[in-house]
Amino acid sequence: MRIAAVDVGSNSIHLVVVEADPMGGQQVLAREKAMVRLARGEANSGEIGPEAFQAGLEALAQMAKVIQSFECETVMACGTAALRDAKNAQAFVMEAETLGIPIQVISGEEEARLIHQAVSHAIPFPPEPVTLVDIGGGSTELTWVQAGRVSASISLPWGLQRLADAAQTSNPPSAHDLKSLRKMIRRILKKARRDLPTELPEPTLLLGTSGTLEDLARGSDDGRGFTAEQLRAYTLKLWRTDAQQRTERLGVDPKRAEVLHVGAIWALSLMEWLGTPPLRHLPVGLREGMIWEALKHGGASIPPLADRRRASIEQLAARLDPDPGHSRHVARLADQLFLALQPHFELGDTERQWLAFAARVHDIGFSVSEKDHHKHGEYLVRNATLPGFWPEEVDVLAQVVRFHRGKPPHHAKHEAFRALAPWHRQVVRKLAALVRGADALDRRRRQAVRDLSVEIDEETLRVRLEASGDVEPEMDAFREKAALLGTLLDRRIEVTVV
């Protein structure tokens, strides 16, 4: 079986082609890399720039030729932060599909899961606690592992290019630039701590899997890793030189020379935040995780066909949903919230599907009893036959249905929620928050709220409703049920009618 995996990252696009035998053995047939910097300037414009857009398509066209030459049975392509956030991401994805590379945009949580999968097949995890660190162009994924088991995982919507765009350092950078960057990073990590369990094992080792960390490792003694002290020394050299000198004197790749000093401060801040353990770089990443995922499912691409999944959900809803008009309306409003908040929640195509499916069946528990219908709905989803879904996906859907009302999910209080993988817990919280908000906006089941739009700044999430008639009860319900949304976004909620 020949499998091609394409990682469409915010900095670089990677391709690996492998031939796998029935026992899972792999032979690498080809590797390609193109640094196109899709995320460059995106933080300011909200779009992939025209130069990077074209460079990305040219790189994919070349990779498509390589894939065709090896006659691969399975072709997988995953897009990360740049394609999660850019306004013109869909246009890029459509162009890529015409080249024969169908890109699935994945969430930060899915990115962390696949990276963990790659690392777990590359080395045996030590018994001591370790943390996986992947610094991309648009996001950073962290996963805590103890005795081979994942304790927690988080995706931060900040990577090398996004930080560099936000920092806007001079060339060479100044002491003021450094102070401002450090202050911004402290705010980012303070917020990140609130999204993690209160007790986490302090890692004795960091395992790094990204190009940024590989470039930083080259500045150390052996080129394979570094201590915090070694990184501080190399960081000082990067900050005392301009981009050209970094290339000429320090041997930094010219395409990364403009921003690597920012990446060094980010990596150093993460090391300090995690207790300053040493870091070892591993030459694996998302694309290797994609290969293992395909092999785990018999060579199938991820996820299974959407049409098959949709039919399963509709069959379940047809039997048990007492008010399909309400459920479909909630699904539509939830999707509008999803698209508006996608850059802040770092969610992808699969999570958008999950949201639609969960919203469609969120009220099937009414077929058992109105009281505790969310709990009955969880049971019905968990025990339904849903062709096209993997078991872990059914668990996610069941938990979103469970928490579309009532107390928000908490790993210490809710056993089934605690049983989910850490990255799926994060997704459930986000999707449940979206369904809660959308459900509140149709509280009286009249579909009076026709559409919504969202404005968001550093302090406030403003939801503007297009509605017919009096929707004050829906607005009151939204203010109450959107509490989880406000907590996740760390913003207060305002809702008005336009």
C-alpha positions as CSV (number, residue, x, y, z in Angstrom):
1,M,0.0,0.0,0.0
2,R,1.3,3.4,-1.0
3,I,0.2,6.4,1.1
4,A,1.0,10.1,0.5
5,A,0.6,12.6,3.3
6,V,0.7,16.3,2.7
7,D,1.0,18.7,5.7
8,V,-0.1,22.2,4.6
9,G,1.4,24.2,7.4
10,S,1.5,27.9,8.1
11,N,5.2,28.1,7.2
12,S,6.0,25.1,5.1
13,I,4.2,22.5,3.0
14,H,5.6,18.9,3.5
15,L,5.0,15.7,1.5
16,V,6.0,12.2,2.5
17,V,5.2,9.1,0.4
18,V,5.6,5.7,2.0
19,E,5.1,2.1,1.0
20,A,3.6,0.1,3.9
21,D,3.5,-3.6,4.3
22,P,0.6,-5.5,6.1
23,M,2.6,-5.6,9.3
24,G,2.9,-1.8,9.4
25,G,6.5,-1.6,8.2
26,Q,7.2,1.5,6.1
27,Q,9.7,2.5,3.4
28,V,9.9,6.2,2.6
29,L,9.7,6.6,-1.2
30,A,9.8,10.4,-1.4
31,R,10.0,13.6,0.7
32,E,9.4,17.1,-0.4
33,K,9.4,20.5,1.4
34,A,8.5,24.0,0.3
35,M,8.6,27.0,2.7
36,V,5.9,29.3,1.3
37,R,4.8,31.1,4.6
38,L,1.1,31.0,4.1
39,A,0.6,32.8,7.4
40,R,2.8,35.7,6.7
41,G,0.8,38.9,7.2
42,E,-2.4,37.0,7.9
43,A,-2.7,38.4,11.4
44,N,-3.0,41.9,9.9
45,S,-4.9,41.3,6.6
46,G,-6.9,38.2,7.7
47,E,-6.0,36.5,4.4
48,I,-3.3,34.5,2.8
49,G,-1.3,37.0,0.7
50,P,-1.3,36.7,-3.1
51,E,2.4,35.8,-3.3
52,A,2.1,33.0,-0.6
53,F,-1.2,31.9,-2.1
54,Q,0.4,31.3,-5.5
55,A,3.6,29.8,-4.1
56,G,1.5,27.4,-2.1
57,L,-0.4,26.2,-5.1
58,E,2.8,25.8,-7.1
59,A,4.3,23.7,-4.4
60,L,1.2,21.5,-4.3
61,A,1.2,21.2,-8.0
62,Q,4.7,19.8,-7.9
63,M,3.8,17.5,-5.1
64,A,0.8,16.2,-7.0
65,K,3.1,15.1,-9.8
66,V,5.3,13.2,-7.3
67,I,2.2,11.5,-5.8
68,Q,1.0,10.6,-9.3
69,S,4.3,9.1,-10.2
70,F,4.2,6.7,-7.3
71,E,0.5,5.7,-8.0
72,C,-0.5,6.2,-4.4
73,E,-3.7,4.4,-3.2
74,T,-4.3,6.9,-0.4
75,V,-3.7,10.6,-0.5
76,M,-4.2,12.6,2.7
77,A,-3.7,16.4,3.0
78,C,-4.2,18.3,6.2
79,G,-4.3,22.1,6.6
80,T,-3.4,23.7,9.9
81,A,-3.6,27.2,11.5
82,A,-3.3,29.4,8.3
83,L,-6.2,27.5,6.7
84,R,-8.2,27.5,9.9
85,D,-8.1,31.3,10.1
86,A,-7.7,32.9,6.6
87,K,-10.8,34.5,5.0
88,N,-9.6,33.1,1.6
89,A,-8.7,29.7,2.9
90,Q,-11.7,28.0,1.1
91,A,-10.5,29.5,-2.2
92,F,-7.1,27.9,-1.6
93,V,-8.6,24.6,-0.7
94,M,-10.7,24.6,-3.8
95,E,-7.7,25.4,-6.0
96,A,-5.7,22.6,-4.3
97,E,-8.5,20.1,-5.0
98,T,-8.3,20.8,-8.7
99,L,-4.6,19.8,-8.5
100,G,-5.6,16.4,-7.1
101,I,-4.9,17.3,-3.4
102,P,-8.1,17.5,-1.3
103,I,-7.1,19.3,1.9
104,Q,-8.9,18.6,5.1
105,V,-8.5,21.6,7.5
106,I,-7.9,20.1,11.0
107,S,-8.3,21.6,14.5
108,G,-5.4,22.4,16.8
109,E,-6.5,19.4,19.0
110,E,-6.4,17.0,16.0
111,E,-3.0,18.4,15.1
112,A,-1.8,17.6,18.6
113,R,-3.3,14.1,18.5
114,L,-1.6,13.2,15.2
115,I,1.7,14.6,16.3
116,H,1.5,12.5,19.5
117,Q,0.8,9.5,17.3
118,A,3.9,10.2,15.2
119,V,6.1,10.5,18.2
120,S,4.7,7.4,19.9
121,H,5.7,5.4,16.9
122,A,9.1,7.0,16.6
123,I,10.4,6.4,20.1
124,P,9.4,4.6,23.3
125,F,8.2,7.2,25.8
126,P,10.3,7.3,29.0
127,P,8.5,6.5,32.3
128,E,9.1,10.0,33.5
129,P,6.8,12.9,32.5
130,V,7.5,14.5,29.1
131,T,5.8,17.2,27.1
132,L,5.6,17.3,23.3
133,V,6.1,20.7,21.8
134,D,5.3,21.6,18.1
135,I,5.8,25.3,17.1
136,G,4.2,25.9,13.8
137,G,3.8,29.1,11.9
138,G,0.3,29.8,13.2
139,S,-0.1,27.7,16.3
140,T,1.7,25.8,19.0
141,E,0.7,22.3,20.2
142,L,1.6,21.0,23.7
143,T,0.9,17.5,25.0
144,W,1.8,16.2,28.4
145,V,2.6,12.5,28.6
146,Q,3.3,10.4,31.7
147,A,4.2,6.7,31.6
148,G,3.1,6.7,28.0
149,R,-0.4,8.1,28.8
150,V,-1.6,11.5,27.7
151,S,-2.4,13.7,30.7
152,A,-3.4,16.9,28.9
153,S,-3.1,18.7,25.6
154,I,-3.6,22.3,24.4
155,S,-3.4,24.1,21.1
156,L,-2.3,27.8,21.4
157,P,-3.3,30.0,18.5
158,W,0.2,31.5,18.4
159,G,3.1,30.2,16.2
160,L,6.3,31.6,14.8
161,Q,4.9,33.7,12.0
162,R,1.8,34.9,13.9
163,L,4.0,36.1,16.8
164,A,6.4,37.8,14.4
165,D,3.6,39.6,12.7
166,A,2.2,40.7,16.0
167,A,5.5,41.8,17.5
168,Q,6.8,43.7,14.4
169,T,10.4,43.9,15.7
170,S,12.9,46.2,14.0
171,N,15.9,44.8,12.1
172,P,18.0,44.3,14.1
173,P,15.6,44.1,17.0
174,S,15.8,46.5,20.0
175,A,15.6,46.1,23.8
176,H,12.1,47.6,23.6
177,D,11.1,44.9,21.0
178,L,12.2,42.2,23.4
179,K,10.4,43.7,26.4
180,S,7.1,44.1,24.4
181,L,7.4,40.5,23.0
182,R,8.0,39.1,26.5
183,K,5.0,40.9,27.8
184,M,2.8,39.6,25.1
185,I,4.0,36.0,25.7
186,R,3.3,36.3,29.4
187,R,-0.3,37.2,28.6
188,I,-0.7,34.3,26.2
189,L,0.7,31.7,28.7
190,K,-1.3,33.1,31.6
191,K,-4.5,32.5,29.6
192,A,-3.3,29.1,28.5
193,R,-2.8,28.0,32.1
194,R,-6.6,28.5,32.8
195,D,-7.4,26.0,30.1
196,L,-5.3,23.2,31.7
197,P,-5.9,20.9,34.6
198,T,-4.7,22.4,37.9
199,E,-2.3,19.5,38.6
200,L,0.0,18.5,35.8
201,P,3.2,16.4,35.9
202,E,6.3,18.7,35.5
203,P,8.1,17.3,32.5
204,T,11.7,16.1,32.8
205,L,12.1,16.3,29.0
206,L,10.6,18.2,26.1
207,L,10.3,16.5,22.7
208,G,10.2,19.0,19.9
209,T,8.8,18.1,16.4
210,S,8.8,21.3,14.3
211,G,11.1,23.1,11.8
212,T,11.5,26.1,14.2
213,L,12.8,23.8,16.9
214,E,15.0,22.0,14.5
215,D,16.6,25.3,13.4
216,L,17.1,26.3,17.0
217,A,18.7,22.9,17.8
218,R,21.2,23.6,15.0
219,G,22.5,26.4,17.1
220,S,23.4,24.0,20.0
221,D,26.4,21.8,20.5
222,D,25.1,18.6,18.9
223,G,22.4,19.9,16.7
224,R,19.8,17.5,18.1
225,G,18.5,19.5,21.1
226,F,19.4,22.1,23.8
227,T,19.0,23.1,27.4
228,A,17.4,26.3,28.4
229,E,20.9,27.8,29.1
230,Q,22.1,26.8,25.6
231,L,19.0,28.3,24.0
232,R,19.5,31.6,26.0
233,A,23.0,31.9,24.6
234,Y,21.8,31.3,21.0
235,T,18.8,33.6,21.5
236,L,21.2,36.4,22.5
237,K,23.2,35.9,19.3
238,L,19.9,36.0,17.2
239,W,18.8,39.2,18.9
240,R,22.2,41.0,18.5
241,T,22.2,40.5,14.7
242,D,20.0,41.5,11.8
243,A,18.4,39.1,9.3
244,Q,21.3,39.1,6.9
245,Q,23.8,38.5,9.6
246,R,21.8,35.6,11.0
247,T,22.2,33.9,7.6
248,E,25.8,34.8,7.0
249,R,27.2,34.4,10.5
250,L,24.9,31.9,12.2
251,G,23.9,29.8,9.2
252,V,20.1,30.4,9.6
253,D,17.9,29.5,6.6
254,P,17.3,32.9,4.7
255,K,13.5,32.2,4.7
256,R,13.5,31.9,8.5
257,A,16.2,34.5,9.3
258,E,13.6,37.4,9.6
259,V,11.6,35.7,12.3
260,L,13.8,33.0,14.1
261,H,14.7,35.4,16.9
262,V,11.0,35.7,17.8
263,G,10.8,31.9,17.6
264,A,13.7,31.6,20.0
265,I,12.0,33.8,22.6
266,W,8.8,31.8,22.2
267,A,10.6,28.5,22.7
268,L,12.6,29.8,25.6
269,S,9.4,31.2,27.3
270,L,7.7,27.8,26.8
271,M,10.7,26.0,28.4
272,E,10.7,28.4,31.3
273,W,6.9,28.0,31.7
274,L,7.4,24.2,31.8
275,G,10.1,24.2,34.4
276,T,13.2,24.5,32.1
277,P,13.7,20.8,31.2
278,P,16.0,20.1,28.2
279,L,14.6,19.7,24.7
280,R,15.3,17.0,22.2
281,H,14.3,17.4,18.6
282,L,12.7,14.5,16.7
283,P,12.5,14.4,12.9
284,V,8.8,13.5,12.8
285,G,5.6,15.5,12.7
286,L,2.1,15.8,11.5
287,R,2.6,14.0,8.2
288,E,4.0,10.9,9.9
289,G,1.0,11.0,12.3
290,M,-1.3,11.1,9.2
291,I,0.4,8.0,7.8
292,W,-0.1,6.0,11.0
293,E,-3.7,7.2,11.2
294,A,-4.3,5.8,7.7
295,L,-2.7,2.5,8.6
296,K,-4.7,2.3,11.8
297,H,-7.9,2.4,9.6
298,G,-6.7,0.0,6.9
299,G,-5.4,2.7,4.6
300,A,-8.6,4.9,4.8
301,S,-8.3,8.6,4.5
302,I,-9.7,10.7,7.4
303,P,-12.5,11.1,8.1
304,P,-14.8,8.6,6.3
305,L,-17.2,9.9,3.6
306,A,-19.3,12.8,4.9
307,D,-22.4,11.6,3.0
308,R,-22.4,8.3,4.8
309,R,-22.1,10.0,8.2
310,R,-24.8,12.5,7.4
311,A,-27.2,9.7,6.4
312,S,-26.6,7.9,9.7
313,I,-27.4,11.0,11.7
314,E,-30.5,11.7,9.7
315,Q,-31.8,8.2,10.2
316,L,-31.3,8.5,13.9
317,A,-33.1,11.9,14.0
318,A,-35.9,10.7,11.8
319,R,-36.8,8.1,14.4
320,L,-36.3,10.2,17.6
321,D,-36.3,13.9,17.0
322,P,-39.6,15.4,18.0
323,D,-39.0,18.8,16.4
324,P,-36.8,18.6,13.4
325,G,-37.5,22.3,12.4
326,H,-36.0,23.4,15.7
327,S,-33.0,21.1,15.5
328,R,-32.1,22.1,11.9
329,H,-32.4,25.8,12.9
330,V,-30.1,25.3,15.9
331,A,-27.6,23.5,13.6
332,R,-27.7,26.5,11.2
333,L,-27.2,29.1,13.9
334,A,-24.4,27.0,15.5
335,D,-22.7,26.8,12.2
336,Q,-22.8,30.6,11.9
337,L,-21.2,30.9,15.3
338,F,-18.6,28.3,14.4
339,L,-17.5,30.2,11.3
340,A,-17.3,33.5,13.1
341,L,-15.3,32.1,16.0
342,Q,-13.1,29.5,14.1
343,P,-9.9,31.6,14.4
344,H,-10.3,31.8,18.2
345,F,-11.3,28.2,18.7
346,E,-8.8,26.7,16.3
347,L,-11.3,24.2,15.0
348,G,-11.4,22.4,11.6
349,D,-13.6,20.7,9.0
350,T,-14.2,17.5,11.1
351,E,-15.3,19.6,14.2
352,R,-17.6,21.6,12.0
353,Q,-19.2,18.3,10.9
354,W,-19.4,17.1,14.5
355,L,-21.1,20.3,15.5
356,A,-23.7,19.9,12.7
357,F,-24.4,16.3,13.6
358,A,-24.6,17.0,17.4
359,A,-26.9,19.9,16.9
360,R,-29.2,17.9,14.6
361,V,-29.7,15.2,17.4
362,H,-29.3,17.4,20.5
363,D,-33.0,17.0,21.5
364,I,-33.6,13.3,20.7
365,G,-33.7,12.6,24.4
366,F,-37.2,14.1,24.4
367,S,-38.3,10.8,22.9
368,V,-37.6,9.3,26.3
369,S,-38.5,12.1,28.7
370,E,-38.5,15.9,28.8
371,K,-36.8,15.8,32.2
372,D,-33.0,15.2,31.8
373,H,-33.5,14.9,28.0
374,H,-29.8,15.9,27.5
375,K,-28.8,12.8,29.5
376,H,-31.2,10.6,27.7
377,G,-29.8,12.0,24.4
378,E,-26.3,11.1,25.4
379,Y,-27.4,7.5,26.0
380,L,-29.2,7.3,22.7
381,V,-26.3,8.6,20.7
382,R,-23.8,6.4,22.5
383,N,-25.8,3.2,21.9
384,A,-27.0,4.0,18.3
385,T,-25.6,2.3,15.3
386,L,-23.9,5.0,13.3
387,P,-22.2,3.7,10.2
388,G,-19.3,5.9,9.0
389,F,-18.3,7.0,12.5
390,W,-15.4,5.7,14.5
391,P,-16.1,4.8,18.2
392,E,-14.2,7.8,19.6
393,E,-16.3,10.1,17.3
394,V,-19.5,8.7,18.7
395,D,-18.2,9.4,22.2
396,V,-17.6,13.0,21.3
397,L,-21.1,13.5,19.7
398,A,-22.7,11.9,22.8
399,Q,-20.9,14.3,25.1
400,V,-21.8,17.4,23.1
401,V,-25.4,16.3,23.3
402,R,-25.0,15.7,27.0
403,F,-23.7,19.2,27.7
404,H,-25.9,21.2,25.4
405,R,-27.7,22.2,28.6
406,G,-27.1,21.9,32.3
407,K,-23.8,22.3,34.1
408,P,-20.8,22.7,31.8
409,P,-18.5,19.6,31.4
410,H,-15.8,19.1,34.1
411,H,-13.3,16.2,34.0
412,A,-13.5,15.8,37.8
413,K,-17.3,15.6,38.0
414,H,-18.4,13.8,34.8
415,E,-17.0,10.3,34.3
416,A,-17.8,9.9,30.6
417,F,-16.3,13.3,29.9
418,R,-13.2,12.4,31.9
419,A,-12.9,9.2,29.8
420,L,-12.4,11.2,26.6
421,A,-8.8,11.8,25.4
422,P,-7.6,15.3,26.5
423,W,-7.8,16.8,23.0
424,H,-11.4,15.6,22.6
425,R,-12.4,17.1,26.0
426,Q,-11.3,20.5,24.6
427,V,-13.3,20.0,21.5
428,V,-16.4,18.9,23.4
429,R,-16.3,22.1,25.6
430,K,-16.1,24.3,22.5
431,L,-18.8,22.5,20.5
432,A,-21.1,22.3,23.5
433,A,-20.7,26.0,24.0
434,L,-21.7,26.7,20.4
435,V,-24.8,24.4,20.6
436,R,-25.8,26.0,23.9
437,G,-25.8,29.4,22.4
438,A,-27.6,28.4,19.2
439,D,-30.2,26.5,21.2
440,A,-30.9,29.5,23.4
441,L,-31.5,31.6,20.3
442,D,-34.5,29.4,19.5
443,R,-35.8,29.0,23.0
444,R,-39.5,29.3,22.0
445,R,-38.9,27.1,18.9
446,R,-40.3,29.8,16.6
447,Q,-37.2,30.4,14.4
448,A,-37.6,34.1,15.2
449,V,-33.8,34.7,15.1
450,R,-33.1,34.4,11.3
451,D,-29.4,35.1,11.2
452,L,-26.6,36.3,13.4
453,S,-23.2,38.1,13.0
454,V,-20.3,38.4,15.5
455,E,-17.9,41.1,16.4
456,I,-15.1,40.2,18.8
457,D,-12.3,42.3,20.4
458,E,-9.9,41.8,23.3
459,E,-12.7,42.2,25.9
460,T,-16.1,41.5,24.4
461,L,-18.0,39.1,22.2
462,R,-20.9,41.0,20.5
463,V,-23.6,38.9,18.8
464,R,-25.9,40.8,16.5
465,L,-29.2,39.2,15.7
466,E,-31.5,39.6,12.7
467,A,-34.9,38.7,14.0
468,S,-38.6,39.0,13.5
469,G,-40.9,40.1,16.4
470,D,-39.9,40.1,20.0
471,V,-36.9,38.0,20.8
472,E,-36.2,39.2,24.3
473,P,-36.7,35.7,25.8
474,E,-34.2,34.3,23.3
475,M,-31.7,37.1,24.2
476,D,-32.1,36.4,27.9
477,A,-31.6,32.7,27.3
478,F,-28.5,33.4,25.3
479,R,-27.0,35.6,28.0
480,E,-27.4,32.8,30.4
481,K,-26.5,29.8,28.3
482,A,-23.5,31.6,26.6
483,A,-21.6,31.7,29.9
484,L,-19.5,28.7,28.8
485,L,-18.7,30.5,25.5
486,G,-17.6,33.6,27.4
487,T,-15.4,31.5,29.7
488,L,-13.7,29.7,26.8
489,L,-13.1,33.0,24.9
490,D,-12.3,34.9,28.1
491,R,-14.7,37.7,27.1
492,R,-17.9,39.2,28.3
493,I,-21.0,38.6,26.1
494,E,-23.3,41.2,24.5
495,V,-26.3,40.4,22.4
496,T,-28.4,42.9,20.5
497,V,-30.9,43.0,17.6
498,V,-30.0,44.9,14.5
